């Protein structure tokens, strides 16, 4: 099947971007060298749906170097970079994606990505897996399994496993220590604020930042906001996480209480409507809203668009919505609510995503988990599977080696002591 991209002439720009991230991803470089020699994916068809930018492109090239037949699409039309797509096509990979695709075009690209009947799926948010289970169950027959990149996707997969409908094993890449402890916390923490600061050109110090949720992504967002000089408020539904946020030094309260106080709001929960229109009506004029969750459901964008009397571009990547304070008086007092990146994943729909060094860790987990699926094809349960401790250990040690760091090892006496029940 022919690729579906915008313009192959953009390829030189994409190659330059991919080369830049490659030079900052030592783990993937090492895997590329190994895979080029051993060809562990020879004859294996892999369908991949992840934010289609340079770091993802390099992962695709590493898998292809190992012999994989790659079919690639993006997991968000606003994060897809056309020059990167063109570079991959020029390198002989199948790509079905372009920036700004409509919902219908995006759905078509997901279907096209699956047409080569993959043995392995690499997913980000569950779009590929969802399509197979909802519309193309026949494709599940040839699929050995897959890997899921993000928290939202793992939540969906666990629900499918619970309901007994999951057709093949899926590795929860997101839950690996070398993924969520670094990607979710340090990657999201840096890239979200990079996007907010770049797009607003406003200072963070002295502002009140409301972080909705306190999972690993939110921990990184709150940590970086505080480091930039903001007062941080956290809202939560989990009492343990709320207590953790309080002991980390942040104010904790209900969203209804936080709404009038915040200057900047960032959601990262994986749940819908964590910011509602009634809450927006109580916010400060010109409040800034950004979503760091995978899907654009955390901010009630449909409700905001319906309630606003008008909207316009206040800055590139920012839409301002003129919202009446009183829903029964559209001609009365109004507030301007600014939303970054259409309420989609702000750090990549309106930014460059996580730093290359962070994605080096995450994508090394992806590559080795895909290899695990291949090596155990037919022997794994139709369930959500944890990444093995061995994979985490290999990646962590290789990353330390790249930094030139050596760590201690247990002596035989210490190991015997720790493995003994005797005092």
Helices and strands as residue ranges (DSSP letters): G 8-10, H 11-22, H 26-38, E 45-49, H 54-65, E 69-73, H 82-90, E 94-95, H 103-113, E 120-123, H 127-134, G 137-141, E 145-148, H 151-162, E 169-172, G 173-175, H 177-179, I 180-187, H 188-200, E 208-212, H 216-227, E 231-235, H 239-247, E 251-252, H 255-259, E 264-267, H 277-281, E 287-291, H 301-307, E 308-315, E 318-324, E 334-340, G 341-343, H 346-349, H 356-375, E 384-385, H 389-403, H 412-418
